[in-house]
Amino acid sequence: MSPRTAKCQTRPTIREIKINKKVITTTLLNPKEVTRNELGKLYTKRWLIEVDFRFIKTVLQMDVLRCKTPDMVCKEIWVHLLAYNLIRTVMAQAAYRYNLPPRTLSFKGTLQQLNAFKGTFLRTAKTCLWHCSKIQ
């Protein structure tokens, strides 16, 4: 950074709020526009997003992208996101069935259960395809 650009930069004005023993720093300065309660809810949503990114990167093994070309890397990312959304859909359906909040179910546990029944799912799919082919 040159001395000329350094002079042009200013420090942002921030607001610090203590919510549930945590200090949240924000540039949303007007308490009438965004209340303490709303900031707490936003922080919780942001935290859940961070946790979801961690699941995608570690549990779904997207921490290292294996493809070599930009086009294939893009496809690899989309496949991981598709898998993540399919797993979350299964979790949401199970939670709904047992009247539970979806976030109370374990992402990794759900993935392990899906992997445990993978053979059954494949056999069922093959049987369905076989029956469908006989109908036509």
N, C-alpha and C positions, 0 to 999 in steps of 0.2 A: 504494500500500500504506500503510495507516495504521500509526502507531507501535505500536498494540496488536497487530496481526497480525504485525508485524515481530518482536516479542519472542517470539511463539509458534513461529516457524520455527527449525529446527535444521539444521545442516549434516549431510548424510549421511556415514556412515563409509564410506571407500572403501579398496580394496586395489589397489595397482599392481604389475603383474607384467611383467617383460621377457621377451618371447617372440620369437625370430628378429629381434633388433634393433629390435623395436617394443615400446613400453610400452602395455599394455592396462590401462585403469582400470575397475574393477568394484565393485559393491556386494555381490557374493558373497564374503563375508569368510572363511568357513571353508574352508581348503585341503583338508580331508578330504572335504567335500561336493563340491567342484568342483576338480579338479586343474588344474595348469598346462597339461597336454596337452589336457584337455577345453575349457578356456578358449580355447586356440589354435584348436581345431576350430570352436568356436562363432563366434569372430571371423572365420574363413575363410568360414563359411556366411553370416554377416551381410554380409560384404563382397560375396559373390556376389549376395545379394539386392539390395544397393545398385546393383551393376552391372546387374542385370536391370531395376530401376526406370529406370535411365538409358536402357537400350535401348528400353523401352516409351515413355518420354517423348520421346526424340530420334529414334531410327531409325523408330519407328512414328508419329512426329509427334503425340504426345499432350501435348506441352508446352503447347499452347493448346487448350482445349475449345471447340468451335465452336457447340454447341447452346445454346439460350436458356432452356429450362425445366428444372427439376430432374429431371423424369422422363426427358427426352431426354438430359440430361448423364449420368444413370445408365446409360442404354442405350449411349451412346457409349463410356463406360468399359468396359462389358461386352464390346462389340464389339472394342475394342483388346486386352482380355485374352484373348478368344477367338482373335484373330489371332496374338497372341504364343504362346499354347499350341499352336496348329496349326504354327507355324514351329518351335517347340522339338520337337514330335513328329516332324516331317520330319528335323530334325537328329539326334534320338535314333535314328531308323530308319537313317539313313545311317551314323552312328557304329557302330551294332550290325553293320551289313553289313560294314564294314571293320575291325571289332574295334578301335575307337578310343574314348577317353572322349568323351562328347558335348560337354563344355566345350572341347575342342580345336578344334571347328569354329567358324567365324565366323558370328555371328548376322546381321550386315549382309551378308556374302557369301552366306549362304543365302537371305536375302530378295531379293538381286539375282538369284540364279539362278532363284528362283521367278518373279520378274517377267519374266525373259528368256524363260521357257517358258510364260508365261501363255496366249498364243494357242494353243499346242499343247494345253494342258490343257482350254481351252474347246472346241476342235474335238473333242477326244476325248470330252468329256462330251456334246456335242451328238450325236455319232455313236452313243454308247451309248444315249442317250434315243431316238434315231430307231429303232435296232434293237429296243429294248424295246417301242416303240409298235407295231412290226410283228408282234411275237410275240402280242400280245393281240388 
